[in-house]
Amino acid sequence: MFPLPARLAVLLAAALALLLLAPAPATADRAVVGGHRVRTAEAPWAVALASRELFGAKRSGQFCGGAAVTPTKVITAAHCLSRAVLGKKWQEVRDLRVIVGRNDLRGTRGVEMAPAKVWVNPAYQSDERAGDIAVLTLGRPLPPAYVIRMARAGDPAYRAGSKALVYGWGDTDGDGSYALTLRATAVRVLTDATCRSAYPGNAEGDYQSASMVCAGVPGGGRDACQGDSGGPLVADGRLVGLVSWGSGCAVAGRPGVYTRVSAVVSLVAAYG
C-alpha cells in the first residue's frame, strides 16, 4: 500500500472522523486491461462500489467503479445497480457501500460509506444502453480534493485523439484475473464515425453519439473490462465518461463505450 501525501491523508482522516460520528443509514460487465498500477492519491475521486454479502470479502466486495463529482455525489453506471449484476433489486442489498481512498481492496484503509440516497436513471434500457447513469448521494461530504470536475458540452477534452485514462479494479487480462489495486490504462477518444462503424446497431451494439463516447487504441490491447463498469474515463483532468459497455475487452476494432458525462450533467444536478 502506498502512503497518501500528508495533505490528502489529513483530509481523508477528517472525513473519516465525521463519518464515524454519524450513524450509518439504514460483476458488472466491464476491467482495466493493459494498464498500470495507480495510487488512489493520484485519483482520489475514483471510488469502488461494494457489497461483501453479494461478492465476498476478499476484494472488499468490489463489483463496480464510480467517480465523486461533488463532495456528496458519486456517479456510476445504471447497469451496476441492475438485477442482472446484483441478482436482486438494489434496494434489497443490505450492505451497499462506496469505498473511497483504498488502493488495495484486501486492506481497510480509506472510508466506506453507505449511500444515503440512490437514484438510478429510469430511462436506462439494457438493450439500448443509452442513459447509463446512476447517482449515489453520500450522507457526509468528502474533502474538495476528492472531487473531479465533469466535462460539459463542447469541452475540448471530447476532441477525437484526446489522451485519456480509464480507471478501475476489474479484470486485467480479460480472463477473470481481477485486480487487487487500482489500475489505469491509456486510451484515446475516438471519432463518432469510428464508434458508429464499430457498433452500427447490429448484435454487438448501437453506438449513439448523443449519450455515448468511445475510446480505445487502434490495435486493441488496452481497455476497460469486467468489474470496471461505472468507473471514470478522464481526459485533460475532466471526467468525460463512465465505463458502460463494449464487445469483449481490448479487442482491436471494438473500442470501449462510455456514458457521455456532458449528456448527464443536468441529471446529476437534479437527482441525488
C-alpha positions, -999 to 999 in steps of 0.1 A, spaced: 0 0 0 14 34 -10 11 61 17 -11 91 9 6 126 7 3 143 40 -23 169 29 -46 142 14 -41 119 44 -53 147 67 -83 155 46 -93 119 44 -88 114 81 -110 144 88 -137 129 65 -134 96 83 -138 112 117 -170 129 105 -184 96 92 -177 78 124 -197 103 143 -228 97 122 -250 66 123 -249 46 90 -281 48 70 -305 20 74 -197 -81 -116 -206 -59 -136 -196 -64 -173 -166 -42 -180 -119 -40 -160 -87 -24 -170 -67 -44 -195 -32 -34 -204 -29 -9 -176 -6 0 -148 -9 4 -110 -21 38 -98 -22 52 -62 -56 64 -51 -39 96 -40 -34 103 -77 -71 97 -85 -89 102 -52 -122 107 -70 -121 71 -83 -143 51 -60 -153 14 -57 -189 1 -52 -190 -29 -30 -212 -55 -13 -194 -82 7 -227 -100 11 -231 -105 -26 -195 -106 -39 -174 -118 -9 -149 -102 14 -116 -110 -5 -117 -78 -25 -138 -57 -1 -168 -69 -21 -160 -46 -51 -182 -51 -81 -182 -17 -100 -165 17 -100 -176 53 -98 -165 89 -96 -170 115 -70 -183 146 -88 -193 168 -58 -185 163 -21 -217 144 -16 -224 128 -51 -209 98 -67 -219 88 -102 -217 53 -117 -234 32 -144 -271 25 -140 -265 -11 -150 -242 -16 -120 -273 -14 -98 -294 -37 -121 -308 -71 -111 -286 -86 -139 -255 -75 -119 -267 -78 -83 -291 -107 -87 -317 -87 -69 -331 -52 -66 -305 -27 -54 -329 -17 -26 -325 -53 -12 -287 -50 -10 -282 -45 28 -245 -36 26 -241 -15 -5 -210 7 1 -190 34 -16 -153 29 -8 -130 60 -11 -92 61 -7 -84 24 -7 -56 13 -30 -56 -24 -21 -90 -40 -18 -77 -65 6 -70 -37 31 -90 -14 53 -76 20 45 -98 47 33 -135 52 41 -166 31 35 -199 48 33 -235 36 29 -252 59 4 -279 80 20 -298 81 -13 -296 63 -47 -311 74 -80 -310 51 -110 -319 66 -143 -354 51 -151 -349 58 -188 -319 34 -190 -327 3 -211 -302 -26 -211 -309 -33 -247 -302 2 -260 -277 11 -232 -284 49 -235 -286 69 -203 -264 45 -183 -261 67 -152 -269 64 -115 -263 89 -87 -254 79 -51 -257 107 -25 -234 104 5 -245 112 40 -213 132 48 -192 153 24 -158 143 10 -130 168 11 -129 190 -21 -97 173 -32 -117 141 -37 -139 156 -64 -134 156 -102 -149 182 -125 -174 169 -151 -168 178 -187 -196 199 -202 -209 200 -238 -183 214 -261 -154 207 -238 -122 202 -258 -115 170 -238 -140 153 -261 -120 161 -293 -110 130 -312 -75 120 -304 -75 134 -269 -54 113 -245 -75 97 -217 -71 73 -188 -97 48 -177 -95 36 -141 -107 5 -123 -102 -26 -101 -115 -50 -127 -103 -78 -149 -67 -71 -160 -64 -98 -187 -100 -105 -199 -99 -139 -182 -113 -132 -148 -79 -120 -133 -94 -92 -111 -71 -65 -98 -64 -61 -61 -52 -25 -65 -64 4 -85 -52 4 -121 -54 28 -151 -48 24 -188 -42 50 -215 -66 53 -245 -77 80 -269 -111 95 -275 -123 83 -309 -144 100 -336 -181 93 -336 -177 79 -371 -152 53 -358 -175 44 -330 -206 40 -352 -186 19 -376 -176 -4 -347 -211 -6 -333 -236 2 -362 -267 -13 -345 -260 -49 -351 -258 -77 -324 -227 -61 -310 -244 -28 -301 -257 5 -312 -234 35 -306 -254 67 -300 -232 98 -300 -257 120 -281 -253 99 -250 -221 79 -255 -184 84 -262 -160 57 -271 -122 54 -266 -95 29 -273 -64 22 -293 -62 10 -329 -46 -23 -323 -65 -31 -291 -48 -43 -260 -59 -15 -237 -95 -12 -225 -119 -14 -196 -133 -49 -189 -153 -69 -163 -155 -52 -130 -147 -16 -143 -183 -6 -151 -192 28 -138 -156 38 -135 -141 71 -147 -127 80 -181 -107 111 -176 -92 135 -203 -75 168 -196 -83 165 -159 -121 163 -165 -145 134 -162 -157 127 -198 -171 92 -195 -182 63 -173 -174 27 -183 -206 14 -199 -203 -14 -225 -183 -29 -254 -177 -61 -273 -151 -81 -254 -122 -65 -237 -93 -48 -255 -103 -62 -289 -90 -44 -320 -117 -26 -337 -141 -29 -307 -134 2 -285 -149 6 -251 -181 27 -250 -187 51 -221 -217 72 -209 -210 107 -222 -208 127 -190 -217 160 -207 -251 145 -216 -260 136 -180 -247 167 -161 -283 180 -157 -294 146 -143 -266 147 -117 -277 182 -106 -314 173 -105 -312 139 -86 -294 125 -57 
